[in-house]
Amino acid sequence: MAAYALFPELAAGGDGREAGNYELFLEIASILGQARNNTVSQELVDKRLGKYRYCSRDGGPVAVGEEGLEIALVSADRCPVCLEDFAEDDVLRVLECHHGLHLVCGDAWFTKGSEAVHE
């Protein structure tokens, strides 16, 4: 549901205020409360996302799991969190979409939130 359906004043300015008025947004924020980061426990990260090692192959980079499972990586040149290039044998977390993240970067992202990663 769009914000305009909940708060038609944002679109119409029906209460005499301009559409998109900053004070109106503050009023809405006071009703909705503080936004929070969606995070999960380290235990859940460990349970859902295995550890892999980055390896270069002729067919392209892959992540090799502890049991020898190989996953072809998408956008495999660098970690999308820290933007550093992957190096041979880096430890990764691999998402279902086959994007890899450095283990440390992915764990921090999921357990502390995106803002904590860049502090």
N, C-alpha and C positions, 0 to 999 in steps of 0.2 A: 504494500500500500504506500503510495507516495505521500510525502510530507504535506503536500497541498490538500490531500483528501482529509488529513487530520487537522490541519491548520490552514483553512482557506484564506486567512488573512495574508499569508505569505504571497499568494498569487494576486489577490484582488485588492489588498489594502482596504478592505471593507470597513475597518474601524477607524478610518481617517489617517492611518499611518501608511507610509510608503511601503510598497511590496519589497520584501527583503530587508526590512528595517532591522538594524542591529539590536535595538532594545527588545524587539519582538523575539529575535533569536535567543537573547539572554533569558527572556521570560520562559521560553520553551525549554531551554537548558535547565532552568531551575525546577521545572516540572519533571523532566526526565531524569535528572540526577547526573552524577559524574560518569563519564564514559570510563570503561575499564578495559585493560588488556585481557584478551582471552589467552590464558596460559594453561598448561597441563603439568602434571608431576613428572619428575625424571623417571620414575618407575613406569609410567605410561609410555613415555618416549622410548625407553628401552624395550618395552614389550611390543610396541607396534612397529618400530623402525630398527632393523638390524644394523650391524656394523659391517662395512664393506671397505675394501682397499681399491684405490684408483689404479688402473692399469691401462697402458697403451696397447692397443692391438691393431693389426693391419686394417680391420674393418671399422676402426674407430675406437674411442675410449670406452671402457667398460668398468663396472664396479664388480668386484669379486667378493662374494660372501664367504663366511667361515666354512661353509660346507661345499665350497667350490662353485656355487651358483653364480653365473655371470649375467649381469643386466647391462644392456646397451644404454648409455647415458644420453639424455637429450640436453642440448646446450652445455656440453661437457667441458668447455675450456676453463671455466672459472666458477667459483662459488658465488651464487647470487646474493649472499649476505655480506661477505667481506670484500667481494670483487677481486680476490687474489686468485691467480692461476692455480689449478690443481697441479701437484707434482706426483711423480710415480710413488706409489705406496701410501699416499695420504689416506687417512681414515675418514670415511664418509658416512653420512646417513643418506639413504636413497628413498625418495618419495614414490608413491604409486604412479605418478606421472613420469617417472624415470629421471627426474632432476636430482642431481647430487648436491649435497651441502657438506662442508667440512663438519666433522663430528662436533667440535667445540662450538662452531657457529650455529649449527642446527639445534643443538641442545639448549644453548642460551636463548635462541629465538623462541623455541617452544615453551621453555620453562620460566623465562623472565620477561618475554615480550620483545617486540621489535625495537623499542626505544632503548632498552638495556644493552642491546648488542653493540650499539654505536657510542656508548659512553666512554 
